[in-house]
Amino acid sequence: MPSPTRRELLLGAGALALGLGPVAHAEPWTNQAGNVTFDPRQRLAPSTVDEVAAAVKAAKKVKAVGGGHSFHRGTETEGTLISVENLRAQRALDGDAVWLEAGLTLREASELLAAQGRALPSLPSGGDQTLGGAVSTATHGGNPTCGSLSDGDSLLALELVDAAGAVRTLEVEDDTLAAARVGLGALGVITAVKLRTVPTTALRLKRGLVSEWDGLNPERIAQHDHYSLFWLPLSERFVAVTRDETTAEAHHGNVLRKDWRACGLEPRALGKLLRKAAGDAEASERALARMAGAVESFEAVGPDHEIQLTTGSLSAIEAAWALPRESAEDGLRAIRELTEAWARDGRFFLNLPVEMRWVRGDRGTLISPTQGRDSVVFGLASHPDFVRWPDFFAAVGKSLGALGARAHWGKHGASPRNHPEWERFAAVREAMDPGGKFLNPWLEGLLG
Ligand SMILES: Cc1cc2nc3c(=O)[nH]c(=O)nc-3n(C[C@H](O)[C@H](O)[C@H](O)COP(=O)(O)OP(=O)(O)OC[C@H]3O[C@@H](n4cnc5c(N)ncnc54)[C@H](O)[C@@H]3O)c2cc1C
């Protein structure tokens, strides 16, 4: 994760404890994808909730940062950037639920829980996102019967430091908790979350080519614990990825690395290929054909969190939109038509597979993209060297938006469009932070 050096963080925490002024730092802050850079006045990494509270109280402008895995300027501040990376403890198990500090990454939280025979009900890909950042943006996995990490059935309560520097526990089902479940960093600094857990299992991951009709078949999808479908751009090729509970022996290890090795396509080599192909029709086609040939089939069995938290090192910019499940075919058609039209006239060559993930509608939030409706989430990714990706992503966002899609809050193109409870969210934000301590240009743009 791009972050200040350890010395800077220690200096920051020390400065805070001693009531010292801003801490100098050598380099601007950059997100994981490398498309967002800014220079906060100071960066702090407090070690206790009281230190977070003191830092928030003392600052004029504050933003919290987690793993820096979002693709937009949501973390940007001209004031104090607070990383909760030193808040990483498990507090207490309460029946099936557990209080975990917000700086734990999803991988760390999963490993902690696995050692106690417990797991989070559904996980995204990645694993280096923090709990605080993941719930702030409704990060989701691909389980058709499970909501996002922010879903009210999973995220039972939150502890946050509000704009006045007070530590608050939100556990009563009201608008404040519903807003904070997907808070966009606008309501305070989350220091801990109470999450429901389930027993650990082993999962079998299978990947294989399918026809479009089979891949979108609701009966087929319903047979699986986790389901994603990939369309390989500018082709008729679809790849289904399923993850199902199994009693087979689980093997530990980085599944994706095994997977890439099995494909004969290392992320770095693929990155190079794509960089060379940027803006070149024939080279793009060759890169896609190579990918298509490589990804035909793969199978692995592992602990549930390892099979879900797959990571690669290919740098890509991502956007995603949630549509009601019944609009899956319309959404895919819209993306295919745009991809083909933009490639035909040489404007843009979509260079990475389009992913579709099925998730259950969230409950108990105001602005989760899947709130109140079972959804299919379309994920778009591009190598950053394909220069017209922002225009293409905007065109797809417009087209899916017309079908009722809601954009992902952690990805490029986040927007309040099609959120029926946006005004209710804005009202909670105003009540929690009337002075705009947590506002930044990104949030102001969303609030209008
Ligand atoms: C490799 C990769 C894989 C991904 N996979 C998925 C996926 O499978 N599914 C999915 O839905 N998304 C996915 N994402 C998106 C990612 O999960 C979200 O962007 C998530 O917000 C990142 O968490 P973070 O800790 O890095 O947050 P950051 O990027 O650091 O912050 C995101 C937002 O949350 C706020 N925030 C962060 N921490 C706190 C806190 N403690 N209190 C209050 N506000 C806070 C920030 O101010 C910012 O506005 C992926 C991203 C990457 C780069």
The ligand as an SDF file (V2000), in Angstrom:
LIG
                    3D

 53 58  0  0  0  0  0  0  0  0999 V2000
   -7.2710   -5.0370   -5.7590 C   0  0  0  0  0  0  0  0  0  0  0  0
   -8.6660   -4.5310   -5.4240 C   0  0  0  0  0  0  0  0  0  0  0  0
   -9.6980   -5.4510   -5.3040 C   0  0  0  0  0  0  0  0  0  0  0  0
  -10.9860   -4.9860   -4.9810 C   0  0  0  0  0  0  0  0  0  0  0  0
  -11.9880   -5.9100   -4.9040 N   0  0  0  0  0  0  0  0  0  0  0  0
  -13.2390   -5.5070   -4.6120 C   0  0  0  0  0  0  0  0  0  0  0  0
  -14.3010   -6.4530   -4.5440 C   0  0  0  0  0  0  0  0  0  0  0  0
  -14.1220   -7.6490   -4.7580 O   0  0  0  0  0  0  0  0  0  0  0  0
  -15.5400   -5.9840   -4.2240 N   0  0  0  0  0  0  0  0  0  0  0  0
  -15.7850   -4.6710   -3.9920 C   0  0  0  0  0  0  0  0  0  0  0  0
  -16.9330   -4.3100   -3.7000 O   0  0  0  0  0  0  0  0  0  0  0  0
  -14.7910   -3.7520   -4.0490 N   0  0  0  0  0  0  0  0  0  0  0  0
  -13.5380   -4.1520   -4.3540 C   0  0  0  0  0  0  0  0  0  0  0  0
  -12.5260   -3.2120   -4.4060 N   0  0  0  0  0  0  0  0  0  0  0  0
  -12.8180   -1.8500   -3.9840 C   0  0  0  0  0  0  0  0  0  0  0  0
  -12.4370   -1.6780   -2.4870 C   0  0  0  0  0  0  0  0  0  0  0  0
  -12.9210   -2.7410   -1.7120 O   0  0  0  0  0  0  0  0  0  0  0  0
  -13.0250   -0.3710   -1.9130 C   0  0  0  0  0  0  0  0  0  0  0  0
  -12.5620    0.7080   -2.6550 O   0  0  0  0  0  0  0  0  0  0  0  0
  -12.6760   -0.1640   -0.4180 C   0  0  0  0  0  0  0  0  0  0  0  0
  -13.2270    1.0470    0.0000 O   0  0  0  0  0  0  0  0  0  0  0  0
  -11.1940   -0.1110   -0.1680 C   0  0  0  0  0  0  0  0  0  0  0  0
  -10.9240   -0.1470    1.2120 O   0  0  0  0  0  0  0  0  0  0  0  0
   -9.6870    0.6720    1.7880 P   0  0  0  0  0  0  0  0  0  0  0  0
   -9.4740    0.2400    3.1810 O   0  0  0  0  0  0  0  0  0  0  0  0
   -8.5660    0.5690    0.8640 O   0  0  0  0  0  0  0  0  0  0  0  0
  -10.3200    2.1390    1.7860 O   0  0  0  0  0  0  0  0  0  0  0  0
   -9.7040    3.5120    1.2650 P   0  0  0  0  0  0  0  0  0  0  0  0
   -9.5400    3.4450   -0.2090 O   0  0  0  0  0  0  0  0  0  0  0  0
   -8.5200    3.8630    2.0560 O   0  0  0  0  0  0  0  0  0  0  0  0
  -10.9180    4.5080    1.6150 O   0  0  0  0  0  0  0  0  0  0  0  0
  -12.1560    4.4080    0.9430 C   0  0  0  0  0  0  0  0  0  0  0  0
  -13.1280    5.4240    1.5130 C   0  0  0  0  0  0  0  0  0  0  0  0
  -13.4700    5.0580    2.8440 O   0  0  0  0  0  0  0  0  0  0  0  0
  -13.0940    6.0820    3.7610 C   0  0  0  0  0  0  0  0  0  0  0  0
  -12.5140    5.4150    4.9370 N   0  0  0  0  0  0  0  0  0  0  0  0
  -11.4670    4.5630    4.9610 C   0  0  0  0  0  0  0  0  0  0  0  0
  -11.2400    4.1440    6.2190 N   0  0  0  0  0  0  0  0  0  0  0  0
  -12.1670    4.7500    7.0100 C   0  0  0  0  0  0  0  0  0  0  0  0
  -12.4520    4.7470    8.4090 C   0  0  0  0  0  0  0  0  0  0  0  0
  -11.7280    4.0200    9.2630 N   0  0  0  0  0  0  0  0  0  0  0  0
  -13.4630    5.5250    8.8530 N   0  0  0  0  0  0  0  0  0  0  0  0
  -14.2030    6.2750    8.0040 C   0  0  0  0  0  0  0  0  0  0  0  0
  -13.9840    6.3180    6.6850 N   0  0  0  0  0  0  0  0  0  0  0  0
  -12.9820    5.5650    6.1830 C   0  0  0  0  0  0  0  0  0  0  0  0
  -12.0680    6.9440    3.0400 C   0  0  0  0  0  0  0  0  0  0  0  0
  -12.0800    8.2730    3.5140 O   0  0  0  0  0  0  0  0  0  0  0  0
  -12.5540    6.8370    1.6060 C   0  0  0  0  0  0  0  0  0  0  0  0
  -13.5860    7.7410    1.3460 O   0  0  0  0  0  0  0  0  0  0  0  0
  -11.2350   -3.6130   -4.7590 C   0  0  0  0  0  0  0  0  0  0  0  0
  -10.1870   -2.6920   -4.8980 C   0  0  0  0  0  0  0  0  0  0  0  0
   -8.9170   -3.1440   -5.2420 C   0  0  0  0  0  0  0  0  0  0  0  0
   -7.7990   -2.1530   -5.4420 C   0  0  0  0  0  0  0  0  0  0  0  0
  1  2  1  0
  2  3  1  0
  2 52  2  0
  3  4  2  0
  4  5  1  0
  4 50  1  0
  5  6  2  0
  6  7  1  0
  6 13  1  0
  7  8  2  0
  7  9  1  0
  9 10  1  0
 10 11  2  0
 10 12  1  0
 12 13  2  0
 13 14  1  0
 14 15  1  0
 14 50  1  0
 15 16  1  0
 16 17  1  0
 16 18  1  0
 18 19  1  0
 18 20  1  0
 20 21  1  0
 20 22  1  0
 22 23  1  0
 23 24  1  0
 24 25  2  0
 24 26  1  0
 24 27  1  0
 27 28  1  0
 28 29  2  0
 28 30  1  0
 28 31  1  0
 31 32  1  0
 32 33  1  0
 33 34  1  0
 33 48  1  0
 34 35  1  0
 35 36  1  0
 35 46  1  0
 36 37  1  0
 36 45  1  0
 37 38  2  0
 38 39  1  0
 39 40  1  0
 39 45  2  0
 40 41  1  0
 40 42  2  0
 42 43  1  0
 43 44  2  0
 44 45  1  0
 46 47  1  0
 46 48  1  0
 48 49  1  0
 50 51  2  0
 51 52  1  0
 52 53  1  0
M  END
$$$$
